[in-house]
Amino acid sequence: MKPNKYIEKLKQIDTLSDLIKQIKLIFENFEDDNYIPAIIEEGSFTIDHGEDLYVKLVLKHQTIEINETWLKDNMAIGLDEPTTITDEVNEAAFIHNIITYRKYKSRNLYQLNPLLISDQINEYEYTNSDYVNAFFNDEYSNLQGLPVLKSTNDIKLLVLKKVFNSYINDPESNIYPKFELVAEFEYRTHNNHFVDLKSESNKLTDAFLKVDKADNKIYILGSIKISLPNKEGKQNSRNIQVIDLGDFKARNHNPGHYNGDTIEGFICFKPEVLNVLKDFYYFYDLQMIDKNNLENSYLVDVLKDKVVFWEAEYNKLPTSIKDKIDKYNFVPQNTKSIISPAMSAMQLEVDWNWDQKLTPEYLLANLIRERAFNRAIDLGLSFIEPQNAADLKEFIIKIESLTNIRLERFNLNSEEVRQLINIRDGGSWDIPSADLKLLYLKYCYAIQMEYRK
């Protein structure tokens, strides 16, 4: 951006109505999808020459008319202005500065107004001397999201648009609260290029301006209602196909679906997706668990020919994971046999005995998750079908360490037991994949039967 970009545009207008339009365009045409200016400072103004522009944002309740300018003193916090109460929703009408100050080690740091802080905003150590180091963590996994505030070489302070999501709602909707953004500005100049400039207050559409003229100096203060373009930012549909639960037909992805309601669907991935997911998650019965935060778990159905997520569960995944796995998305030919009997029993039939329909490896996983999950995680135990004998060897060693059930406890005359012992002890590994899978399933079944005793 060129120095004093916005002032240069203000110089080219000659009416107050065009001044209002130009201030609005600062926000409407701002090119960052996630941020808008919160504070703009441009130019230099002295008694004799120059001009400058200062712009800040406030959040105003929709019921409050703009009948004056500078609705809130710069950086002020508080609820000291008169309020109205709407009986229908008992909603108080206030005005808030978006940006306020916080004292920190004898410095004034810019911060998002504490009255606007939500549970999604978390602060971290202060790493700069200008503003509070806060991030908007809006993903289910609670990964550190985008910074709430940031600055550039051209803009004093930018604010993340997502912080307004719970405040700015359609006036015609039944969703509350109902606030709107107002840009408050001061433009000082020695150059009168306005043909309609008068030293008086000017009530205009969606704005209020106050003009002061003294000698060759002109001061214009204003409060102008602005729109917040693209309120949801980049929360767009992913380029994947969803199999709708209602008619089992493929449809586009719904990014706003999180609660498993009637618009539920299934998202299928090729089995190769496990090569990506296993680096980030442990797999147990019908769920995968975040390795970095065990409180984050997701329903998932790992089948022979596919890995299936409910749409609401997929939407909870971090964006970084979605970016890695979306290329494996596909629509199977048979869309009516999407999930396993156990998943269907748990989620659709509300069957308290759903676990009895689990396959052998997940019967064992379910049992371990109930009895010794923390120890299992300490061992890095995860239930993913071994791709080779080395994988199966590692799995057996972890199971034996966890359960103290060694292979020697079983029938040593059994060829399969001898083969498993041979794999565990590093013997011949030339085993066909079908035989390897069968050995894995039989081993899991035998261990869970013994572990239940």
Order of alpha helices (4+ residues) and beta strands (2+ residues): alpha-alpha-beta-beta-beta-beta-beta-beta-beta-beta-beta-beta-beta-beta-beta-beta-beta-beta-beta-beta-beta-alpha-beta-beta-beta-beta-beta-alpha-alpha-alpha-alpha-alpha-alpha-alpha
